[in-house]
Amino acid sequence: MRETVDVYINKQNSPKKEILTELRRLIKNKYPGVKEEMLMGAVRFGDNKCYIISLADRVNLGILSFDGKKTMKTKEIKALKDINEAEITRLI
């Protein structure tokens, strides 16, 4: 059985649990009703528009960019205080 997004986030240690929760909230606020799923150990949103993943010492936010070519940009977040809501909302 596949792990759910809620289970994945809730099993993380602090501060990664809080970082994942906040990033998820920002993504869902910008894209109400966006499909989310677990894929290859990460929470994927939409048609791989962005993802969040818990790593050893940080959370990564990956954003698909269409700046002339299709590229994935990554933002590393190590503490909840490092989340700039305006910047994240603009990036996603």
N, CA, C and O atoms as a CHARMM CRD file, in Angstrom:
* protein
*
  368
    1    1 MET  N      0.84400  -1.18800   0.00000 PROA 1      0.00000
    2    1 MET  CA     0.00000   0.00000   0.00000 PROA 1      0.00000
    3    1 MET  C      0.88500   1.24600   0.00000 PROA 1      0.00000
    4    1 MET  O      1.88000   1.30800   0.72200 PROA 1      0.00000
    5    2 ARG  N      0.52100   2.22400  -0.80300 PROA 2      0.00000
    6    2 ARG  CA     1.30300   3.45800  -0.89700 PROA 2      0.00000
    7    2 ARG  C      1.09900   4.33000   0.32800 PROA 2      0.00000
    8    2 ARG  O      0.00200   4.42900   0.87700 PROA 2      0.00000
    9    3 GLU  N      2.17800   4.95200   0.73500 PROA 3      0.00000
   10    3 GLU  CA     2.14000   5.88400   1.85000 PROA 3      0.00000
   11    3 GLU  C      1.36700   7.13400   1.44100 PROA 3      0.00000
   12    3 GLU  O      1.49300   7.59800   0.30700 PROA 3      0.00000
   13    4 THR  N      0.57500   7.67500   2.34800 PROA 4      0.00000
   14    4 THR  CA    -0.15500   8.90500   2.04100 PROA 4      0.00000
   15    4 THR  C      0.70900  10.11100   2.39500 PROA 4      0.00000
   16    4 THR  O      1.68300  10.00200   3.14100 PROA 4      0.00000
   17    5 VAL  N      0.33600  11.24800   1.85100 PROA 5      0.00000
   18    5 VAL  CA     1.06600  12.48800   2.12300 PROA 5      0.00000
   19    5 VAL  C      1.01300  12.80500   3.61200 PROA 5      0.00000
   20    5 VAL  O      2.02800  13.17900   4.20000 PROA 5      0.00000
   21    6 ASP  N     -0.14800  12.66100   4.22500 PROA 6      0.00000
   22    6 ASP  CA    -0.27400  12.95700   5.65700 PROA 6      0.00000
   23    6 ASP  C      0.64100  12.07300   6.49100 PROA 6      0.00000
   24    6 ASP  O      1.31000  12.56300   7.40000 PROA 6      0.00000
   25    7 VAL  N      0.68000  10.78100   6.19500 PROA 7      0.00000
   26    7 VAL  CA     1.53400   9.85300   6.93800 PROA 7      0.00000
   27    7 VAL  C      3.00100  10.23900   6.75800 PROA 7      0.00000
   28    7 VAL  O      3.76200  10.26600   7.72500 PROA 7      0.00000
   29    8 TYR  N      3.39200  10.53400   5.53000 PROA 8      0.00000
   30    8 TYR  CA     4.77400  10.92700   5.22800 PROA 8      0.00000
   31    8 TYR  C      5.18300  12.14900   6.05300 PROA 8      0.00000
   32    8 TYR  O      6.23700  12.14800   6.68800 PROA 8      0.00000
   33    9 ILE  N      4.35500  13.17800   6.04300 PROA 9      0.00000
   34    9 ILE  CA     4.68500  14.41500   6.76600 PROA 9      0.00000
   35    9 ILE  C      4.69100  14.17700   8.27300 PROA 9      0.00000
   36    9 ILE  O      5.60000  14.62900   8.97000 PROA 9      0.00000
   37   10 ASN  N      3.68900  13.47600   8.77300 PROA 10     0.00000
   38   10 ASN  CA     3.57100  13.27900  10.22100 PROA 10     0.00000
   39   10 ASN  C      4.67200  12.41700  10.81900 PROA 10     0.00000
   40   10 ASN  O      4.91600  12.49500  12.02300 PROA 10     0.00000
   41   11 LYS  N      5.34000  11.60300  10.02100 PROA 11     0.00000
   42   11 LYS  CA     6.40800  10.76100  10.56800 PROA 11     0.00000
   43   11 LYS  C      7.76900  11.47700  10.60000 PROA 11     0.00000
   44   11 LYS  O      8.74400  10.92200  11.10800 PROA 11     0.00000
   45   12 GLN  N      7.84000  12.68800  10.07000 PROA 12     0.00000
   46   12 GLN  CA     9.09800  13.44000  10.05200 PROA 12     0.00000
   47   12 GLN  C      9.37500  14.05200  11.41900 PROA 12     0.00000
   48   12 GLN  O      8.45700  14.35500  12.18000 PROA 12     0.00000
   49   13 ASN  N     10.65400  14.22700  11.71100 PROA 13     0.00000
   50   13 ASN  CA    11.06800  14.89800  12.94500 PROA 13     0.00000
   51   13 ASN  C     11.00100  16.41000  12.75900 PROA 13     0.00000
   52   13 ASN  O     11.00300  16.92400  11.64100 PROA 13     0.00000
   53   14 SER  N     10.94100  17.10000  13.89200 PROA 14     0.00000
   54   14 SER  CA    10.97800  18.55800  13.88600 PROA 14     0.00000
   55   14 SER  C     12.40800  19.00200  13.55400 PROA 14     0.00000
   56   14 SER  O     13.33900  18.36200  14.04200 PROA 14     0.00000
   57   15 PRO  N     12.63800  20.00900  12.79100 PROA 15     0.00000
   58   15 PRO  CA    11.69700  20.97900  12.23500 PROA 15     0.00000
   59   15 PRO  C     11.18800  20.60600  10.83900 PROA 15     0.00000
   60   15 PRO  O     10.40700  21.35100  10.24700 PROA 15     0.00000
   61   16 LYS  N     11.62800  19.45000  10.31100 PROA 16     0.00000
   62   16 LYS  CA    11.23500  19.09800   8.93900 PROA 16     0.00000
   63   16 LYS  C      9.72700  18.90600   8.81800 PROA 16     0.00000
   64   16 LYS  O      9.14500  19.24600   7.78800 PROA 16     0.00000
   65   17 LYS  N      9.09100  18.36900   9.84500 PROA 17     0.00000
   66   17 LYS  CA     7.63600  18.18600   9.81800 PROA 17     0.00000
   67   17 LYS  C      6.93400  19.53700   9.64900 PROA 17     0.00000
   68   17 LYS  O      6.01400  19.66100   8.84000 PROA 17     0.00000
   69   18 GLU  N      7.35600  20.53100  10.39700 PROA 18     0.00000
   70   18 GLU  CA     6.74400  21.85600  10.32900 PROA 18     0.00000
   71   18 GLU  C      7.04300  22.54500   8.99500 PROA 18     0.00000
   72   18 GLU  O      6.18600  23.24000   8.44900 PROA 18     0.00000
   73   19 ILE  N      8.24200  22.35700   8.47800 PROA 19     0.00000
   74   19 ILE  CA     8.61300  22.95100   7.18500 PROA 19     0.00000
   75   19 ILE  C      7.75800  22.34100   6.07800 PROA 19     0.00000
   76   19 ILE  O      7.20800  23.06800   5.25000 PROA 19     0.00000
   77   20 LEU  N      7.64200  21.01300   6.05500 PROA 20     0.00000
   78   20 LEU  CA     6.81900  20.34500   5.04200 PROA 20     0.00000
   79   20 LEU  C      5.36700  20.80600   5.12600 PROA 20     0.00000
   80   20 LEU  O      4.72600  21.05600   4.10500 PROA 20     0.00000
   81   21 THR  N      4.85800  20.91600   6.34700 PROA 21     0.00000
   82   21 THR  CA     3.47300  21.34300   6.55500 PROA 21     0.00000
   83   21 THR  C      3.24900  22.75200   6.01100 PROA 21     0.00000
   84   21 THR  O      2.24600  23.01200   5.34500 PROA 21     0.00000
   85   22 GLU  N      4.17800  23.65600   6.29300 PROA 22     0.00000
   86   22 GLU  CA     4.03600  25.03800   5.83200 PROA 22     0.00000
   87   22 GLU  C      4.15300  25.14000   4.30900 PROA 22     0.00000
   88   22 GLU  O      3.37900  25.85800   3.67700 PROA 22     0.00000
   89   23 LEU  N      5.11300  24.43000   3.71900 PROA 23     0.00000
   90   23 LEU  CA     5.24500  24.45900   2.26000 PROA 23     0.00000
   91   23 LEU  C      4.00300  23.89000   1.59000 PROA 23     0.00000
   92   23 LEU  O      3.52800  24.42900   0.59000 PROA 23     0.00000
   93   24 ARG  N      3.48200  22.81000   2.13600 PROA 24     0.00000
   94   24 ARG  CA     2.25100  22.21700   1.60300 PROA 24     0.00000
   95   24 ARG  C      1.09800  23.21600   1.66500 PROA 24     0.00000
   96   24 ARG  O      0.32100  23.33700   0.71800 PROA 24     0.00000
   97   25 ARG  N      0.99300  23.92900   2.78300 PROA 25     0.00000
   98   25 ARG  CA    -0.06700  24.92700   2.93900 PROA 25     0.00000
   99   25 ARG  C      0.06800  26.02200   1.88500 PROA 25     0.00000
  100   25 ARG  O     -0.92500  26.41900   1.27600 PROA 25     0.00000
  101   26 LEU  N      1.27600  26.50700   1.66900 PROA 26     0.00000
  102   26 LEU  CA     1.49100  27.57000   0.67800 PROA 26     0.00000
  103   26 LEU  C      1.12500  27.10000  -0.73100 PROA 26     0.00000
  104   26 LEU  O      0.50600  27.84000  -1.49600 PROA 26     0.00000
  105   27 ILE  N      1.50700  25.88000  -1.06500 PROA 27     0.00000
  106   27 ILE  CA     1.19700  25.33800  -2.39900 PROA 27     0.00000
  107   27 ILE  C     -0.30700  25.17600  -2.56500 PROA 27     0.00000
  108   27 ILE  O     -0.86500  25.55200  -3.59500 PROA 27     0.00000
  109   28 LYS  N     -0.96700  24.61600  -1.54900 PROA 28     0.00000
  110   28 LYS  CA    -2.41600  24.39200  -1.65000 PROA 28     0.00000
  111   28 LYS  C     -3.19500  25.71000  -1.62200 PROA 28     0.00000
  112   28 LYS  O     -4.27300  25.79800  -2.21000 PROA 28     0.00000
  113   29 ASN  N     -2.66700  26.72800  -0.95100 PROA 29     0.00000
  114   29 ASN  CA    -3.32300  28.03600  -0.96700 PROA 29     0.00000
  115   29 ASN  C     -3.24900  28.67600  -2.34700 PROA 29     0.00000
  116   29 ASN  O     -4.21300  29.29200  -2.80200 PROA 29     0.00000
  117   30 LYS  N     -2.10400  28.53100  -3.01300 PROA 30     0.00000
  118   30 LYS  CA    -1.95300  29.12800  -4.33700 PROA 30     0.00000
  119   30 LYS  C     -2.71700  28.33700  -5.39600 PROA 30     0.00000
  120   30 LYS  O     -3.23200  28.91000  -6.35600 PROA 30     0.00000
  121   31 TYR  N     -2.78900  27.02000  -5.21700 PROA 31     0.00000
  122   31 TYR  CA    -3.46000  26.14400  -6.19000 PROA 31     0.00000
  123   31 TYR  C     -4.51500  25.30400  -5.48600 PROA 31     0.00000
  124   31 TYR  O     -4.30800  24.10900  -5.27200 PROA 31     0.00000
  125   32 PRO  N     -5.65900  25.91500  -5.11700 PROA 32     0.00000
  126   32 PRO  CA    -6.70500  25.15600  -4.42900 PROA 32     0.00000
  127   32 PRO  C     -7.13200  23.93800  -5.26000 PROA 32     0.00000
  128   32 PRO  O     -7.33700  24.03500  -6.47000 PROA 32     0.00000
  129   33 GLY  N     -7.25800  22.80900  -4.59400 PROA 33     0.00000
  130   33 GLY  CA    -7.69500  21.60000  -5.27800 PROA 33     0.00000
  131   33 GLY  C     -6.59500  20.88200  -6.04000 PROA 33     0.00000
  132   33 GLY  O     -6.87100  19.90700  -6.73900 PROA 33     0.00000
  133   34 VAL  N     -5.34500  21.34300  -5.92100 PROA 34     0.00000
  134   34 VAL  CA    -4.23800  20.71000  -6.63700 PROA 34     0.00000
  135   34 VAL  C     -4.11200  19.24700  -6.19300 PROA 34     0.00000
  136   34 VAL  O     -4.25500  18.92400  -5.01400 PROA 34     0.00000
  137   35 LYS  N     -3.84500  18.38700  -7.15600 PROA 35     0.00000
  138   35 LYS  CA    -3.63700  16.96800  -6.86400 PROA 35     0.00000
  139   35 LYS  C     -2.27000  16.80600  -6.21200 PROA 35     0.00000
  140   35 LYS  O     -1.28300  17.37600  -6.67700 PROA 35     0.00000
  141   36 GLU  N     -2.21400  16.02800  -5.13700 PROA 36     0.00000
  142   36 GLU  CA    -0.94400  15.72800  -4.49300 PROA 36     0.00000
  143   36 GLU  C     -0.82800  14.22500  -4.32700 PROA 36     0.00000
  144   36 GLU  O     -1.81400  13.53100  -4.07800 PROA 36     0.00000
  145   37 GLU  N      0.40400  13.73400  -4.47000 PROA 37     0.00000
  146   37 GLU  CA     0.61900  12.30000  -4.33200 PROA 37     0.00000
  147   37 GLU  C      2.06700  12.04100  -3.93500 PROA 37     0.00000
  148   37 GLU  O      2.95100  12.87200  -4.14400 PROA 37     0.00000
  149   38 MET  N      2.28000  10.87600  -3.36200 PROA 38     0.00000
  150   38 MET  CA     3.63300  10.43600  -3.05800 PROA 38     0.00000
  151   38 MET  C      4.19400   9.77100  -4.30300 PROA 38     0.00000
  152   38 MET  O      3.56100   8.89100  -4.88500 PROA 38     0.00000
  153   39 LEU  N      5.37800  10.19200  -4.70500 PROA 39     0.00000
  154   39 LEU  CA     6.02400   9.61400  -5.87600 PROA 39     0.00000
  155   39 LEU  C      7.53600   9.63400  -5.65300 PROA 39     0.00000
  156   39 LEU  O      8.13100  10.69800  -5.48700 PROA 39     0.00000
  157   40 MET  N      8.13900   8.47200  -5.65000 PROA 40     0.00000
  158   40 MET  CA     9.58600   8.33100  -5.47300 PROA 40     0.00000
  159   40 MET  C     10.08500   9.01500  -4.19500 PROA 40     0.00000
  160   40 MET  O     11.13700   9.65400  -4.19800 PROA 40     0.00000
  161   41 GLY  N      9.32900   8.87700  -3.11400 PROA 41     0.00000
  162   41 GLY  CA     9.74500   9.40700  -1.82300 PROA 41     0.00000
  163   41 GLY  C      9.51100  10.88300  -1.60700 PROA 41     0.00000
  164   41 GLY  O      9.95100  11.43900  -0.60000 PROA 41     0.00000
  165   42 ALA  N      8.81900  11.53200  -2.54400 PROA 42     0.00000
  166   42 ALA  CA     8.54800  12.96900  -2.42800 PROA 42     0.00000
  167   42 ALA  C      7.05700  13.22500  -2.58100 PROA 42     0.00000
  168   42 ALA  O      6.32900  12.41900  -3.16200 PROA 42     0.00000
  169   43 VAL  N      6.61600  14.35500  -2.05200 PROA 43     0.00000
  170   43 VAL  CA     5.23600  14.79200  -2.27200 PROA 43     0.00000
  171   43 VAL  C      5.23600  15.60500  -3.55500 PROA 43     0.00000
  172   43 VAL  O      5.88200  16.65000  -3.63200 PROA 43     0.00000
  173   44 ARG  N      4.51800  15.13300  -4.55200 PROA 44     0.00000
  174   44 ARG  CA     4.43300  15.81100  -5.85200 PROA 44     0.00000
  175   44 ARG  C      3.08000  16.49000  -5.96500 PROA 44     0.00000
  176   44 ARG  O      2.05500  15.94600  -5.55500 PROA 44     0.00000
  177   45 PHE  N      3.09800  17.68800  -6.52900 PROA 45     0.00000
  178   45 PHE  CA     1.87500  18.47700  -6.69200 PROA 45     0.00000
  179   45 PHE  C      1.60400  18.70800  -8.16400 PROA 45     0.00000
  180   45 PHE  O      2.52500  18.95900  -8.94200 PROA 45     0.00000
  181   46 GLY  N      0.31800  18.62100  -8.55000 PROA 46     0.00000
  182   46 GLY  CA    -0.06000  18.86200  -9.93900 PROA 46     0.00000
  183   46 GLY  C      0.61800  17.87400 -10.86000 PROA 46     0.00000
  184   46 GLY  O      0.87100  16.73300 -10.47200 PROA 46     0.00000
  185   47 ASP  N      0.90700  18.28900 -12.04900 PROA 47     0.00000
  186   47 ASP  CA     1.60600  17.44300 -13.00900 PROA 47     0.00000
  187   47 ASP  C      3.10800  17.65800 -12.85700 PROA 47     0.00000
  188   47 ASP  O      3.78700  18.09200 -13.78700 PROA 47     0.00000
  189   48 ASN  N      3.61500  17.34100 -11.64800 PROA 48     0.00000
  190   48 ASN  CA     5.02300  17.53300 -11.29900 PROA 48     0.00000
  191   48 ASN  C      5.44900  18.99600 -11.37300 PROA 48     0.00000
  192   48 ASN  O      6.60900  19.29900 -11.65000 PROA 48     0.00000
  193   49 LYS  N      4.49800  19.90500 -11.12200 PROA 49     0.00000
  194   49 LYS  CA     4.82800  21.33300 -11.10100 PROA 49     0.00000
  195   49 LYS  C      5.82300  21.64300  -9.99600 PROA 49     0.00000
  196   49 LYS  O      6.73200  22.45300 -10.17300 PROA 49     0.00000
  197   50 CYS  N      5.64200  20.99500  -8.85900 PROA 50     0.00000
  198   50 CYS  CA     6.58600  21.17000  -7.76700 PROA 50     0.00000
  199   50 CYS  C      6.53200  19.95800  -6.84400 PROA 50     0.00000
  200   50 CYS  O      5.60700  19.14800  -6.91000 PROA 50     0.00000
  201   51 TYR  N      7.53600  19.85000  -5.98700 PROA 51     0.00000
  202   51 TYR  CA     7.58000  18.75100  -5.02600 PROA 51     0.00000
  203   51 TYR  C      8.24100  19.24100  -3.74200 PROA 51     0.00000
  204   51 TYR  O      8.95000  20.24700  -3.73000 PROA 51     0.00000
  205   52 ILE  N      7.98900  18.50300  -2.66100 PROA 52     0.00000
  206   52 ILE  CA     8.67200  18.72600  -1.39600 PROA 52     0.00000
  207   52 ILE  C      9.18100  17.37000  -0.91700 PROA 52     0.00000
  208   52 ILE  O      8.50400  16.35100  -1.05700 PROA 52     0.00000
  209   53 ILE  N     10.37600  17.37600  -0.35600 PROA 53     0.00000
  210   53 ILE  CA    10.96500  16.12400   0.12200 PROA 53     0.00000
  211   53 ILE  C     11.81700  16.39500   1.35200 PROA 53     0.00000
  212   53 ILE  O     12.53600  17.39100   1.42200 PROA 53     0.00000
  213   54 SER  N     11.72400  15.49400   2.31800 PROA 54     0.00000
  214   54 SER  CA    12.53100  15.57000   3.52600 PROA 54     0.00000
  215   54 SER  C     13.83100  14.82000   3.28500 PROA 54     0.00000
  216   54 SER  O     13.82600  13.64800   2.90900 PROA 54     0.00000
  217   55 LEU  N     14.95400  15.51300   3.50800 PROA 55     0.00000
  218   55 LEU  CA    16.27600  14.90500   3.37400 PROA 55     0.00000
  219   55 LEU  C     16.94200  14.89500   4.75000 PROA 55     0.00000
  220   55 LEU  O     16.33400  15.32100   5.73200 PROA 55     0.00000
  221   56 ALA  N     18.15200  14.42700   4.82800 PROA 56     0.00000
  222   56 ALA  CA    18.82100  14.23300   6.12100 PROA 56     0.00000
  223   56 ALA  C     18.80200  15.47400   7.01100 PROA 56     0.00000
  224   56 ALA  O     18.45900  15.38700   8.19000 PROA 56     0.00000
  225   57 ASP  N     19.16600  16.61800   6.45700 PROA 57     0.00000
  226   57 ASP  CA    19.28700  17.81900   7.28600 PROA 57     0.00000
  227   57 ASP  C     18.48600  19.01000   6.77400 PROA 57     0.00000
  228   57 ASP  O     18.70800  20.14600   7.19400 PROA 57     0.00000
  229   58 ARG  N     17.56100  18.74500   5.87000 PROA 58     0.00000
  230   58 ARG  CA    16.79500  19.85100   5.27400 PROA 58     0.00000
  231   58 ARG  C     15.57100  19.31500   4.54500 PROA 58     0.00000
  232   58 ARG  O     15.36800  18.10800   4.41600 PROA 58     0.00000
  233   59 VAL  N     14.76700  20.25500   4.07700 PROA 59     0.00000
  234   59 VAL  CA    13.64400  19.95800   3.17400 PROA 59     0.00000
  235   59 VAL  C     13.96100  20.66600   1.86300 PROA 59     0.00000
  236   59 VAL  O     14.38200  21.82300   1.85800 PROA 59     0.00000
  237   60 ASN  N     13.75800  19.97400   0.76900 PROA 60     0.00000
  238   60 ASN  CA    13.91600  20.59600  -0.54100 PROA 60     0.00000
  239   60 ASN  C     12.54900  20.86500  -1.14800 PROA 60     0.00000
  240   60 ASN  O     11.63600  20.04300  -1.06600 PROA 60     0.00000
  241   61 LEU  N     12.43400  22.04000  -1.76000 PROA 61     0.00000
  242   61 LEU  CA    11.27800  22.40900  -2.56100 PROA 61     0.00000
  243   61 LEU  C     11.77500  22.46300  -3.99700 PROA 61     0.00000
  244   61 LEU  O     12.65300  23.26300  -4.32000 PROA 61     0.00000
  245   62 GLY  N     11.23000  21.63000  -4.84900 PROA 62     0.00000
  246   62 GLY  CA    11.60600  21.62800  -6.25300 PROA 62     0.00000
  247   62 GLY  C     10.51200  22.28600  -7.06500 PROA 62     0.00000
  248   62 GLY  O      9.33000  22.00500  -6.86600 PROA 62     0.00000
  249   63 ILE  N     10.89900  23.16100  -7.98100 PROA 63     0.00000
  250   63 ILE  CA     9.93700  23.92000  -8.78800 PROA 63     0.00000
  251   63 ILE  C     10.28200  23.75400 -10.25300 PROA 63     0.00000
  252   63 ILE  O     11.41200  24.01400 -10.66500 PROA 63     0.00000
  253   64 LEU  N      9.30900  23.32100 -11.03900 PROA 64     0.00000
  254   64 LEU  CA     9.49900  23.21300 -12.48000 PROA 64     0.00000
  255   64 LEU  C      9.40000  24.60300 -13.07600 PROA 64     0.00000
  256   64 LEU  O      8.42100  25.31600 -12.85400 PROA 64     0.00000
  257   65 SER  N     10.42000  24.98700 -13.83700 PROA 65     0.00000
  258   65 SER  CA    10.49000  26.32000 -14.41300 PROA 65     0.00000
  259   65 SER  C     10.41000  26.23900 -15.93300 PROA 65     0.00000
  260   65 SER  O     11.00900  25.35700 -16.54800 PROA 65     0.00000
  261   66 PHE  N      9.68200  27.14600 -16.52000 PROA 66     0.00000
  262   66 PHE  CA     9.56300  27.21100 -17.97700 PROA 66     0.00000
  263   66 PHE  C     10.20600  28.49100 -18.48000 PROA 66     0.00000
  264   66 PHE  O      9.55100  29.31500 -19.11900 PROA 66     0.00000
  265   67 ASP  N     11.47600  28.65400 -18.19300 PROA 67     0.00000
  266   67 ASP  CA    12.20500  29.86200 -18.58500 PROA 67     0.00000
  267   67 ASP  C     12.90200  29.64400 -19.93100 PROA 67     0.00000
  268   67 ASP  O     14.12300  29.75700 -20.03800 PROA 67     0.00000
  269   68 GLY  N     12.11500  29.33500 -20.93900 PROA 68     0.00000
  270   68 GLY  CA    12.67600  29.06100 -22.25700 PROA 68     0.00000
  271   68 GLY  C     12.99900  27.59200 -22.44000 PROA 68     0.00000
  272   68 GLY  O     12.97200  27.07300 -23.55600 PROA 68     0.00000
  273   69 LYS  N     13.30500  26.92900 -21.34400 PROA 69     0.00000
  274   69 LYS  CA    13.51100  25.49100 -21.35600 PROA 69     0.00000
  275   69 LYS  C     12.95300  24.93700 -20.05100 PROA 69     0.00000
  276   69 LYS  O     12.85300  25.64600 -19.05000 PROA 69     0.00000
  277   70 LYS  N     12.60000  23.68300 -20.07900 PROA 70     0.00000
  278   70 LYS  CA    11.99300  23.05400 -18.91800 PROA 70     0.00000
  279   70 LYS  C     13.10300  22.63500 -17.94800 PROA 70     0.00000
  280   70 LYS  O     13.86300  21.71000 -18.23600 PROA 70     0.00000
  281   71 THR  N     13.19600  23.31100 -16.80900 PROA 71     0.00000
  282   71 THR  CA    14.22000  22.98700 -15.81600 PROA 71     0.00000
  283   71 THR  C     13.58800  22.89600 -14.43100 PROA 71     0.00000
  284   71 THR  O     12.52500  23.46700 -14.18800 PROA 71     0.00000
  285   72 MET  N     14.24400  22.17900 -13.53100 PROA 72     0.00000
  286   72 MET  CA    13.78400  22.06500 -12.15700 PROA 72     0.00000
  287   72 MET  C     14.73300  22.86500 -11.27400 PROA 72     0.00000
  288   72 MET  O     15.94200  22.63600 -11.26800 PROA 72     0.00000
  289   73 LYS  N     14.16600  23.80000 -10.53600 PROA 73     0.00000
  290   73 LYS  CA    14.95500  24.59300  -9.58600 PROA 73     0.00000
  291   73 LYS  C     14.66400  24.06700  -8.19100 PROA 73     0.00000
  292   73 LYS  O     13.54700  23.63900  -7.90000 PROA 73     0.00000
  293   74 THR  N     15.66800  24.10200  -7.33300 PROA 74     0.00000
  294   74 THR  CA    15.52400  23.57400  -5.98200 PROA 74     0.00000
  295   74 THR  C     15.86400  24.63400  -4.94700 PROA 74     0.00000
  296   74 THR  O     16.84400  25.36800  -5.07700 PROA 74     0.00000
  297   75 LYS  N     15.03200  24.69600  -3.92100 PROA 75     0.00000
  298   75 LYS  CA    15.29400  25.58800  -2.78900 PROA 75     0.00000
  299   75 LYS  C     15.44900  24.71700  -1.55200 PROA 75     0.00000
  300   75 LYS  O     14.55700  23.93400  -1.22700 PROA 75     0.00000
  301   76 GLU  N     16.57400  24.84600  -0.86300 PROA 76     0.00000
  302   76 GLU  CA    16.83400  24.10100   0.36300 PROA 76     0.00000
  303   76 GLU  C     16.37300  24.91300   1.56600 PROA 76     0.00000
  304   76 GLU  O     16.66700  26.10200   1.67900 PROA 76     0.00000
  305   77 ILE  N     15.64700  24.25500   2.46000 PROA 77     0.00000
  306   77 ILE  CA    15.13400  24.93200   3.65300 PROA 77     0.00000
  307   77 ILE  C     15.51500  24.09600   4.87500 PROA 77     0.00000
  308   77 ILE  O     15.17000  22.91800   4.96400 PROA 77     0.00000
  309   78 LYS  N     16.23000  24.71700   5.81200 PROA 78     0.00000
  310   78 LYS  CA    16.69600  24.00300   7.00000 PROA 78     0.00000
  311   78 LYS  C     15.93700  24.37200   8.27000 PROA 78     0.00000
  312   78 LYS  O     15.98500  23.64200   9.26000 PROA 78     0.00000
  313   79 ALA  N     15.23100  25.51200   8.24100 PROA 79     0.00000
  314   79 ALA  CA    14.49600  25.95900   9.42600 PROA 79     0.00000
  315   79 ALA  C     13.20300  26.63800   8.98800 PROA 79     0.00000
  316   79 ALA  O     13.13900  27.25200   7.92300 PROA 79     0.00000
  317   80 LEU  N     12.19100  26.51900   9.81200 PROA 80     0.00000
  318   80 LEU  CA    10.89300  27.12100   9.51600 PROA 80     0.00000
  319   80 LEU  C     11.02900  28.62700   9.29800 PROA 80     0.00000
  320   80 LEU  O     10.33800  29.19600   8.45300 PROA 80     0.00000
  321   81 LYS  N     11.90300  29.26400  10.04500 PROA 81     0.00000
  322   81 LYS  CA    12.09800  30.71900   9.91600 PROA 81     0.00000
  323   81 LYS  C     12.68100  31.11300   8.56500 PROA 81     0.00000
  324   81 LYS  O     12.62300  32.28000   8.17900 PROA 81     0.00000
  325   82 ASP  N     13.24500  30.14000   7.84400 PROA 82     0.00000
  326   82 ASP  CA    13.82600  30.41400   6.52300 PROA 82     0.00000
  327   82 ASP  C     12.78500  30.49700   5.41300 PROA 82     0.00000
  328   82 ASP  O     13.11000  30.84600   4.27800 PROA 82     0.00000
  329   83 ILE  N     11.53200  30.17500   5.74000 PROA 83     0.00000
  330   83 ILE  CA    10.48500  30.22800   4.72400 PROA 83     0.00000
  331   83 ILE  C      9.98900  31.66100   4.58300 PROA 83     0.00000
  332   83 ILE  O      9.42200  32.23200   5.51500 PROA 83     0.00000
  333   84 ASN  N     10.21100  32.22700   3.41500 PROA 84     0.00000
  334   84 ASN  CA     9.71000  33.55300   3.08500 PROA 84     0.00000
  335   84 ASN  C      8.45300  33.33200   2.24400 PROA 84     0.00000
  336   84 ASN  O      8.53800  32.96300   1.07300 PROA 84     0.00000
  337   85 GLU  N      7.29300  33.55900   2.84800 PROA 85     0.00000
  338   85 GLU  CA     6.02400  33.24100   2.17900 PROA 85     0.00000
  339   85 GLU  C      5.88600  33.91400   0.82000 PROA 85     0.00000
  340   85 GLU  O      5.46900  33.28100  -0.15100 PROA 85     0.00000
  341   86 ALA  N      6.23200  35.18600   0.75000 PROA 86     0.00000
  342   86 ALA  CA     6.10100  35.91500  -0.52700 PROA 86     0.00000
  343   86 ALA  C      7.01100  35.31400  -1.60000 PROA 86     0.00000
  344   86 ALA  O      6.60500  35.16200  -2.75200 PROA 86     0.00000
  345   87 GLU  N      8.24100  34.97400  -1.21400 PROA 87     0.00000
  346   87 GLU  CA     9.19200  34.39900  -2.17700 PROA 87     0.00000
  347   87 GLU  C      8.73400  33.02700  -2.65700 PROA 87     0.00000
  348   87 GLU  O      8.75100  32.74600  -3.85600 PROA 87     0.00000
  349   88 ILE  N      8.32400  32.17000  -1.71700 PROA 88     0.00000
  350   88 ILE  CA     7.86200  30.82600  -2.08200 PROA 88     0.00000
  351   88 ILE  C      6.64200  30.91500  -2.98500 PROA 88     0.00000
  352   88 ILE  O      6.57000  30.21800  -3.99700 PROA 88     0.00000
  353   89 THR  N      5.69100  31.75600  -2.63600 PROA 89     0.00000
  354   89 THR  CA     4.48700  31.90700  -3.45000 PROA 89     0.00000
  355   89 THR  C      4.82600  32.37800  -4.84900 PROA 89     0.00000
  356   89 THR  O      4.20900  31.93100  -5.81600 PROA 89     0.00000
  357   90 ARG  N      5.78100  33.25900  -4.97400 PROA 90     0.00000
  358   90 ARG  CA     6.20900  33.73900  -6.28900 PROA 90     0.00000
  359   90 ARG  C      6.88000  32.61400  -7.08100 PROA 90     0.00000
  360   90 ARG  O      6.63400  32.45800  -8.27700 PROA 90     0.00000
  361   91 LEU  N      7.72400  31.83400  -6.40900 PROA 91     0.00000
  362   91 LEU  CA     8.45500  30.75800  -7.07800 PROA 91     0.00000
  363   91 LEU  C      7.55700  29.63700  -7.59500 PROA 91     0.00000
  364   91 LEU  O      7.77900  29.09300  -8.67700 PROA 91     0.00000
  365   92 ILE  N      6.54800  29.30400  -6.81000 PROA 92     0.00000
  366   92 ILE  CA     5.69300  28.19100  -7.20800 PROA 92     0.00000
  367   92 ILE  C      4.64200  28.65600  -8.18400 PROA 92     0.00000
  368   92 ILE  O      3.82300  27.85600  -8.63600 PROA 92     0.00000
